[in-house]
Each structure stands twice: as structure tokens, then as C-alpha cells.
Amino acid sequence: MLLPDSSSWQAAAACAGLSPSVVFARRPQQAAPALRACASCPVRRECEAAVVPAESWFDGVCAGRLWRNGRPVVPRRGRSSAGVAHSGGPRG
């Protein structure tokens, strides 16, 4: 009996054409393209089941979340998601 190819889902992944430096990024700015790709990815569940990020000390994007050392990265509040300082406007 032949087992199905467990990597066949990878070809259908929305991130398949992205650079590994984007998919395995540790910072939200660098991971943004992979996170956007995950939003419409048809194989998110297969990805998470194969990678099991919480059990593998995974760094990068998996199943629509950014992971660092096997833990989901929680976006910081009060900072721009693009990491760009705001300029202009009243100060005080």
C-alpha cells in the first residue's frame, strides 16, 4: 500500500514561490508577504499539521501566524505594523 505524498500540499501553498528568507523570517516586517499569502492559502491546515510549530521550536510563518521558538508572535500595540516612525502632527 502506498502512502500519499505528505509534501504534495506544499506545491499548492500560497507561499510556494516566496523566498525562504520571507517564509522563515523572525520579524513581522520581513514576514509580511508570507502572512498575506497565508490569508488566502488553501492548505493552511495541512501546513500546520505538517510543521507543528508549537512542538518544533519553529521560526517563521505557518498557518497564517508568525512563530518564534515555537510560540506565536503577538503584534506589539502602539507601533506601526510597518515599523515606520510617524512624523508630523502635534506633539505633546
C-alpha positions as a printed NumPy array, in Angstrom:
array([[ 0.   ,  0.   ,  0.   ],
       [ 1.366,  3.406, -0.969],
       [ 1.069,  6.305,  1.401],
       [ 0.101,  9.688, -0.014],
       [ 2.951, 12.118, -0.578],
       [ 2.913, 14.297,  2.527],
       [ 4.698, 17.111,  0.693],
       [ 2.099, 17.412, -2.103],
       [ 0.314, 20.149, -0.155],
       [ 3.465, 22.266, -0.407],
       [ 3.029, 22.743, -4.153],
       [-0.449, 24.194, -3.526],
       [ 0.74 , 26.524, -0.748],
       [ 0.266, 30.228, -1.44 ],
       [ 3.816, 30.86 , -0.18 ],
       [ 5.416, 28.297, -2.517],
       [ 7.045, 30.969, -4.695],
       [ 8.239, 33.185, -1.863],
       [11.84 , 33.411, -0.741],
       [12.759, 31.264,  2.261],
       [14.038, 34.445,  3.914],
       [10.433, 35.699,  3.893],
       [ 8.77 , 32.436,  4.964],
       [11.265, 31.836,  7.768],
       [11.561, 35.473,  8.854],
       [11.55 , 36.205, 12.577],
       [10.213, 39.765, 12.367],
       [ 6.741, 40.888, 11.247],
       [ 8.114, 43.378,  8.697],
       [10.078, 40.735,  6.827],
       [ 7.314, 38.119,  7.192],
       [ 4.519, 40.379,  5.885],
       [ 4.423, 38.904,  2.34 ],
       [ 4.15 , 35.361,  3.729],
       [ 1.451, 36.388,  6.203],
       [-0.535, 37.971,  3.353],
       [-0.14 , 34.793,  1.289],
       [-1.444, 32.691,  4.185],
       [-4.636, 34.732,  4.337],
       [-5.891, 33.075,  1.149],
       [-3.928, 29.82 ,  1.274],
       [-5.935, 26.66 ,  0.543],
       [-3.608, 24.41 ,  2.58 ],
       [-3.243, 26.246,  5.915],
       [-4.413, 23.254,  7.941],
       [-2.086, 20.855,  6.137],
       [ 0.785, 23.272,  6.705],
       [ 0.178, 23.497, 10.437],
       [-0.291, 19.722, 10.733],
       [ 2.989, 19.068,  8.92 ],
       [ 5.061, 21.723, 10.672],
       [ 3.501, 21.534, 14.161],
       [ 5.149, 24.854, 15.049],
       [ 4.343, 24.735, 18.762],
       [ 6.155, 21.422, 19.13 ],
       [ 9.155, 22.084, 16.894],
       [10.661, 25.393, 18.05 ],
       [ 9.677, 26.721, 14.639],
       [10.724, 30.19 , 13.436],
       [ 8.762, 31.683, 10.554],
       [ 5.271, 31.839,  9.11 ],
       [ 2.989, 28.841,  9.403],
       [-0.797, 28.601,  9.035],
       [-1.283, 32.352,  8.999],
       [ 0.787, 33.204, 12.057],
       [ 4.343, 34.273, 12.718],
       [ 6.165, 31.926, 15.096],
       [ 9.373, 32.395, 17.069],
       [10.856, 29.493, 19.013],
       [ 7.602, 27.576, 18.67 ],
       [ 5.426, 30.365, 20.072],
       [ 3.11 , 32.702, 18.157],
       [ 4.445, 36.242, 17.918],
       [ 1.963, 38.726, 19.328],
       [ 1.994, 42.04 , 17.466],
       [ 3.046, 44.948, 19.658],
       [ 0.454, 47.636, 20.192],
       [ 1.288, 51.273, 19.724],
       [ 3.806, 50.646, 16.961],
       [ 3.264, 50.91 , 13.266],
       [ 2.976, 47.495, 11.652],
       [ 5.428, 48.646,  9.003],
       [ 7.872, 49.859, 11.635],
       [ 7.865, 53.363, 10.217],
       [ 8.04 , 56.255, 12.647],
       [ 5.169, 58.685, 12.377],
       [ 6.14 , 62.218, 11.518],
       [ 4.305, 65.486, 11.643],
       [ 1.245, 66.302, 13.694],
       [ 1.099, 67.872, 17.134],
       [ 3.468, 66.71 , 19.809],
       [ 2.782, 66.93 , 23.388]])
